Amino acid sequence: MTAFFVTYTTNSGRKRELTIQADNPASARRELRRRGILANTLVRKEVQAPPTSAGFDFRNLMEGGISIRDKALFASKLSALVDAGVPILRSLDLMRSQQRSTLFRKALTSMTKEVNQGESLGNSMRRWPQVFDNLTIALVEAGEAGGVLDETLKRLAILLEDNAKLQNQIKGALGYPITVLVIAIAVFLGMTIFLIPTFATIFDQLGAKLPLFTQLMLDLSKLLRSSFSFFLVGGIGIGAYMISRYYATPTGRRSIDALSLKIPLFGDLIQKTATAQFCRTLSCLSKAGVPILMSLEIVRDITSNSTIGDAISSSRNEVSEGVPLSAALEVKRVFPDMAISMMAIGEETGEMDAMLSKVADFYEDEVGAAVKAMTSMLEPVMIVLVGIIVGSVLLAMYLPMFSVFEHIR
């Protein structure tokens, strides 16, 4: 990912620095002109891609991770303080004292000093990208420019809470079957490795003839108790590591993300979630007065699925050339037709903000209904699966009893 390091002088004569992302120097200069910045120096540099689920930032983990919920609470509390007329320096100091995250406290301490020296709140946030994302910074800068910081902070808090709610719904939908499946496999392995050999010894002492199914389960138990199990666990671990490394590459992430959209049930859920998040975020940014190209760039960055992110990035380039957003997205086929149609109506009527908000409401309800339906459908499936797994082990243990009874007679 390419970025440009910029130094410039403010109207008050202060030297400032910032980093912006762009495809080339010309694009970087256009972005600076749009922001009203005249660069003293513009230097290309390589920046690392943001961390994905394949890895952890241990330094941030030790300092206290910052979740979407933490950011939403920060925006909500700061909005209330600003709305009550509390000076921004005092507000930041109060927020700092209430933070449990060491990293968040460091950021607020630094921001308080910079704001006290005449820096804007938005620019001070830009120096802490590990705490404040582009969405938060853009809304704060728009609120400062329009003199409605409290209103934009309220919108930010609501937006972050909605995003957190969508993420929790997805985690809930995926968490239940995964948890039940892991427990079922653990029970099966425990009974196969420890319980079946005990019964096998008893049947052998009684001279019972073992049925084919029981013999197969015994052979599986011996295999799992042998060195093969270590190779199996090692193979699974290596496979998971290789997949995670492959997903960390741009090509791998695009391939896996594109495949995830085609998975029955889950692919549809991912698409609806992305649609709701896209419309809600774009509506909020547009209401705050953030330019459409910058808004699309921010929405692209917060999109978790790279296939959808690439489609938004491509659409942004077309919008910069005068193509309507709905027409640009329609070709990409990553959002539902109904959402595209509603966007087109919003563009024609000049009520894009309201229309995007309605689309977001609709698909948030769709996600909730889909999660409930999926959970209701998976519950009996998982119960049957657990029954089959446990029943197979019990059947393997009880079948030889018929031979034992015949032998006793």
C-alpha positions in Angstrom: 0.0 0.0 0.0 1.5 3.4 -1.1 1.3 6.5 1.0 2.7 10.0 0.8 4.3 11.9 3.7 3.4 15.6 3.5 4.7 18.7 5.3 2.9 22.0 5.0 2.4 25.3 6.7 -0.9 26.4 8.3 -2.4 29.9 7.9 -1.1 30.7 11.4 2.5 29.8 10.2 2.8 26.5 12.1 4.6 23.6 10.5 2.5 20.5 10.2 2.9 16.9 8.9 0.4 14.3 7.7 0.3 11.1 5.7 -2.2 10.5 2.9 -2.9 7.5 0.7 -3.0 7.9 -3.1 -2.2 6.0 -6.3 0.4 8.4 -7.5 1.9 11.9 -6.7 -0.6 13.7 -8.9 -3.5 12.1 -7.1 -1.9 13.0 -3.8 -1.6 16.7 -4.8 -5.3 16.7 -6.0 -6.3 15.4 -2.6 -4.3 18.0 -0.8 -5.8 20.8 -3.0 -9.2 19.5 -2.1 -8.4 19.8 1.6 -7.0 23.3 1.0 -3.4 22.3 1.8 -0.3 23.6 -0.1 2.4 21.1 0.4 6.0 22.1 1.2 7.3 18.6 0.6 5.6 15.4 -0.8 7.5 12.2 -0.3 6.4 8.7 -1.3 6.8 6.0 1.3 5.6 2.4 1.8 3.3 1.7 4.7 2.3 -1.6 6.1 -1.2 -3.0 5.5 -3.5 -2.8 8.5 -3.4 -6.0 10.6 -6.0 -8.6 9.8 -7.4 -11.5 11.8 -4.3 -13.5 10.8 -2.2 -11.7 13.3 -2.1 -9.6 16.5 -0.5 -6.4 17.5 0.9 -7.5 20.9 1.9 -4.0 21.9 -1.7 -2.7 21.5 -2.9 -5.8 23.2 -0.7 -5.1 26.3 -1.8 -1.5 26.3 -5.5 -2.4 26.1 -7.4 -3.1 22.9 -9.8 -0.5 21.6 -13.1 -1.9 20.3 -15.8 -0.3 18.3 -17.9 -0.1 21.5 -15.1 1.9 23.2 -15.0 4.4 20.3 -18.8 4.7 20.4 -18.8 5.4 24.1 -16.0 8.0 23.6 -17.9 9.8 20.9 -21.2 9.7 22.9 -19.6 11.1 26.1 -17.6 13.7 24.2 -20.7 14.8 22.4 -22.6 15.3 25.6 -19.7 17.3 27.1 -19.4 19.6 24.1 -23.2 20.0 23.9 -23.2 21.0 27.6 -20.8 23.8 26.9 -17.7 22.2 28.5 -14.5 23.5 26.9 -12.9 20.9 24.6 -9.6 20.8 26.6 -11.6 20.1 29.8 -13.7 17.5 27.9 -10.6 15.7 26.7 -9.1 15.7 30.1 -12.3 14.2 31.6 -12.4 11.6 28.9 -8.7 10.7 29.6 -9.4 10.1 33.3 -12.2 7.7 32.5 -10.3 5.5 30.0 -9.2 2.1 31.0 -7.1 1.5 27.9 -3.5 2.7 28.3 -3.2 3.4 24.5 -6.4 5.5 24.6 -5.1 7.5 27.6 -1.8 8.2 25.8 -3.7 9.4 22.7 -6.0 11.7 24.7 -3.0 13.1 26.7 -1.2 13.9 23.5 -4.3 15.4 21.9 -5.0 17.6 24.9 -1.5 19.1 24.6 -1.8 19.7 20.8 -5.2 21.2 21.0 -4.0 23.5 23.8 -1.2 24.6 21.4 -3.8 25.6 18.7 -4.1 22.4 16.8 -7.5 21.2 15.6 -9.1 18.1 17.2 -9.2 16.4 13.8 -5.6 16.9 13.1 -4.5 15.8 16.5 -6.5 12.6 16.0 -4.6 11.9 12.7 -1.5 11.3 14.7 -3.1 8.3 16.4 -4.3 6.0 13.6 -4.2 3.0 15.9 -6.9 4.6 18.0 -9.0 6.7 15.6 -9.9 5.5 12.1 -10.5 7.6 9.0 -14.3 7.6 9.6 -14.0 9.2 13.1 -11.4 11.7 11.9 -13.5 12.8 8.9 -16.7 13.3 10.9 -14.8 15.3 13.6 -13.1 17.5 11.0 -16.5 18.1 9.3 -18.1 18.9 12.6 -15.3 21.4 13.4 -15.5 23.0 10.0 -19.3 23.4 10.3 -19.4 24.4 14.0 -21.6 21.4 14.8 -19.1 19.1 16.5 -21.6 17.9 19.0 -24.1 16.8 16.3 -21.4 14.9 14.3 -20.2 13.2 17.4 -23.7 12.0 18.1 -24.0 10.7 14.6 -20.6 9.0 15.0 -21.7 7.3 18.2 -24.9 6.0 16.7 -23.0 4.8 13.6 -20.4 3.0 15.6 -23.0 1.4 17.8 -24.9 0.2 14.7 -21.7 -1.2 13.2 -21.0 -3.0 16.5 -24.5 -4.4 16.5 -24.1 -5.8 13.0 -20.8 -7.4 13.9 -22.3 -9.0 17.0 -25.2 -10.4 14.9 -22.7 -12.0 12.5 -20.6 -13.3 15.4 -23.7 -14.7 17.0 -24.8 -16.4 13.8 -21.4 -18.0 13.3 -20.5 -18.6 16.9 -23.4 -21.0 17.8 -22.8 -23.7 15.1 -19.0 -23.5 15.6 -19.3 -23.9 19.4 -21.7 -26.8 19.1 -19.5 -28.5 16.5 -16.4 -28.1 18.5 -18.1 -29.6 21.6 -19.5 -32.5 19.6 -16.1 -33.3 18.1 -14.5 -33.1 21.6 -17.1 -35.5 23.0 -16.6 -37.9 20.1 -12.8 -37.9 20.5 -13.0 -38.3 24.2 -15.4 -41.3 24.0 -13.5 -42.8 21.1 -10.0 -42.5 22.7 -10.8 -43.3 26.4 -14.2 -45.0 26.6 -14.2 -47.5 23.7 -10.9 -49.2 24.6 -12.3 -49.9 28.1 -15.3 -51.7 26.7 -13.1 -53.5 24.1 -11.1 -55.1 26.9 -14.3 -56.3 28.6 -15.7 -57.8 25.4 -12.4 -59.5 24.7 -12.4 -61.1 28.2 -15.9 -62.3 27.6 -15.0 -63.8 24.2 -17.6 -61.8 22.4 -17.4 -61.5 18.6 -17.2 -57.9 17.6 -19.5 -56.6 14.9 -17.9 -54.8 11.9 -19.0 -51.3 13.0 -17.6 -51.9 16.5 -14.3 -53.2 15.0 -14.1 -50.1 12.8 -14.5 -47.8 15.8 -11.8 -49.8 17.7 -9.5 -49.4 14.8 -10.2 -45.7 14.7 -9.5 -45.5 18.5 -6.2 -47.2 18.0 -5.3 -44.9 15.2 -6.1 -41.8 17.3 -4.1 -43.1 20.2 -1.1 -43.8 18.0 1.5 -41.3 16.7 -0.8 -40.6 13.8 -2.8 -38.2 16.0 0.3 -36.0 16.4 0.8 -35.9 12.6 -2.9 -35.2 12.2 -2.9 -32.3 14.7 0.3 -31.0 13.2 -1.1 -31.2 9.7 -4.2 -29.3 10.7 -2.1 -26.6 12.4 0.2 -26.2 9.4 -2.9 -26.1 7.1 -4.5 -23.4 9.2 -1.2 -21.4 9.3 -0.8 -21.7 5.5 -4.4 -20.5 5.0 -3.8 -17.6 7.3 -0.6 -16.6 5.5 -2.4 -16.9 2.2 -5.2 -14.7 3.4 -2.7 -12.1 4.5 -1.7 -11.6 0.9 -3.8 -9.3 -1.4 -4.4 -12.2 -3.8 -5.3 -14.7 -1.1 -7.7 -12.3 0.7 -9.5 -11.4 -2.6 -9.9 -15.1 -3.4 -11.2 -16.1 0.0 -13.4 -13.1 0.4 -14.9 -13.7 -3.1 -15.5 -17.4 -2.1 -17.2 -16.3 1.2 -19.8 -14.4 -0.7 -20.8 -17.6 -2.6 -21.3 -19.7 0.5 -25.0 -20.7 0.9 -26.8 -18.7 3.7 -23.6 -17.1 5.0 -22.7 -15.4 1.7 -26.1 -13.7 1.6 -25.8 -12.6 5.2 -22.3 -11.1 4.5 -23.7 -9.2 1.5 -26.6 -7.8 3.5 -24.4 -6.8 6.3 -22.0 -5.0 4.0 -24.9 -3.3 2.3 -26.3 -2.0 5.5 -22.9 -0.8 6.7 -22.1 0.9 3.4 -25.4 2.8 3.2 -25.4 3.8 6.9 -21.8 5.0 6.8 -22.1 6.9 3.5 -25.4 8.5 4.7 -23.7 9.7 7.9 -20.7 11.1 6.1 -22.8 12.8 3.5 -25.1 14.4 6.2 -21.9 15.7 7.9 -20.8 17.4 4.7 -17.9 15.1 3.8 -17.2 15.1 0.0 -18.5 12.1 -1.8 -15.0 10.9 -3.0 -13.6 11.1 0.5 -16.6 9.4 1.8 -16.3 6.5 -0.6 -12.6 6.2 0.3 -13.5 5.9 4.0 -16.3 3.4 3.4 -13.9 1.3 1.3 -11.3 1.3 4.1 -13.8 0.1 6.8 -15.2 -2.6 4.5 -14.1 -6.0 5.8 -14.6 -7.9 2.6 -12.0 -7.0 0.0 -14.2 -8.0 -3.0 -16.7 -5.4 -1.9 -13.9 -2.9 -1.0 -12.4 -3.3 -4.5 -15.8 -2.6 -6.1 -16.3 0.5 -4.0 -12.8 1.7 -4.9 -13.4 1.1 -8.6 -16.8 2.9 -8.3 -15.1 5.9 -6.6 -12.8 6.3 -9.6 -15.8 6.3 -12.0 -17.7 8.8 -9.8 -14.6 11.1 -10.0 -15.2 11.1 -13.7 -18.8 12.0 -13.5 -20.5 8.6 -13.4 -23.5 8.4 -11.0 -22.7 6.2 -7.9 -25.7 3.9 -8.5 -24.6 3.3 -12.1 -21.0 2.6 -11.1 -22.0 0.1 -8.4 -24.6 -1.6 -10.5 -22.0 -2.9 -12.9 -19.9 -4.4 -10.0 -22.8 -6.7 -8.8 -21.7 -6.7 -5.2 -24.8 -5.0 -3.7 -28.5 -6.2 -4.0 -30.5 -4.8 -6.9 -33.0 -3.2 -4.6 -30.3 -1.2 -2.8 -28.9 0.0 -6.2 -32.4 1.1 -7.3 -33.0 3.0 -4.1 -29.7 4.8 -4.5 -30.6 5.7 -8.1 -33.9 7.2 -6.8 -32.1 9.1 -4.2 -29.7 10.6 -6.8 -32.6 11.6 -9.0 -34.6 13.3 -6.2 -31.6 14.8 -4.5 -32.5 12.9 -1.3 -29.5 10.6 -1.3 -28.9 10.9 2.5 -32.4 10.0 3.4 -32.6 7.2 0.9 -29.3 5.6 2.0 -30.6 5.8 5.6 -33.8 3.9 4.6 -31.8 1.3 2.7 -29.6 0.8 5.8 -32.7 0.4 8.0 -34.1 -2.2 5.7 -31.0 -4.3 5.4 -30.2 -4.1 9.1 -33.7 -5.6 9.7 -32.9 -8.1 7.0 -29.7 -9.1 8.8 -31.6 -9.5 12.1 -34.3 -11.7 10.5 -31.6 -13.7 8.6 -29.7 -14.4 11.8 -32.8 -15.5 13.6 -33.9 -17.8 10.7 -30.4 -19.2 10.4 -30.2 -19.9 14.1 -33.6 -21.5 14.1 -32.6 -23.7 11.2 -29.2 -24.7 12.5 -30.4 -25.6 16.0 -32.2 -28.9 14.9 -29.4 -29.6 12.5 -26.7 -29.3 15.2 -28.8 -31.4 17.6 -29.1 -34.2 15.0 -25.4 -34.0 14.3 -24.5 -34.3 18.0 -27.0 -37.2 18.3 -25.4 -39.0 15.4 -21.9 -38.5 16.8 -22.7 -39.6 20.3 -25.1 -42.3 19.0 -22.4 -43.8 16.8 -20.1 -44.4 19.8 -22.9 -45.8 22.0 -24.0 -48.1 19.2 -20.4 -49.4 18.7 -20.3 -50.2 22.5 -23.7 -51.9 22.8 -23.8 -54.0 19.6 -21.3 -56.6 21.0 -23.6 -57.1 24.0 -25.9 -59.2 21.8 -22.9 -61.6 21.1 -22.1 -61.6 24.9 -25.7 -62.6 25.7 -25.5 -65.4 23.1 -22.2 -66.5 24.5 -23.5 -66.7 28.1 -26.5 -68.8 27.0 
